[in-house]
Amino acid sequence: MKRYDLRNHGENFIPRLVELMNSEILPDENGIFLFEIGDFTSVQKVADSVKENNWTLMNSIKFNEVDWTVVVKKTKDQSLEPVAEESEAE
């Protein structure tokens, strides 16, 4: 589990969050991200980004009056795992 403070990116922190998830977080590992919420649209942007990237939003908490914390789990790529074939009964 790794923690990142993205407050210095203002409202444009999503590209950095995605970059960190892709380069620093291993499959089945969690990333903790702290960012400024502003008008709450940032919270929805995080949720949308998590869904688009097939990650899991583990937790989303208002940290104080201006900051928000999310915990995101990087899910293993299911397409890389072998799928067992079902045999047909004769």
Summary of the structure (lengths in Angstrom):
residues: 90
radius of gyration: 16.4
end to end distance: 49.1
largest distance: 64.8
contacts: 222
relative contact order: 0.21
helix: 31%
strand: 28%
